[in-house]
């Protein structure tokens, strides 16, 4: 199950809006974040995580590499 970046962004925006309301009601300075800023940060994090994940996993493109992956999977299934 994967949570979408926009769901996380909306949740963070809601949390910050609540914090801002509490701060404003208490007469304190509100947080200097805009909704677009938060969405950009969450999008950047999602992009970074997906890039690192794609880089980390074995990405076989050549015929030899694909055959080696098949052989590796057969060995794993056999218990080696």
Secondary structure by P-SEA (a helix, b strand, c coil): ccccaaaaaaaaaaaaaaaaaaaaaaccccccccaaaaaaaaaaaaaaaaaaaaaaccccccaaaaaaaaaaaaaaaacc
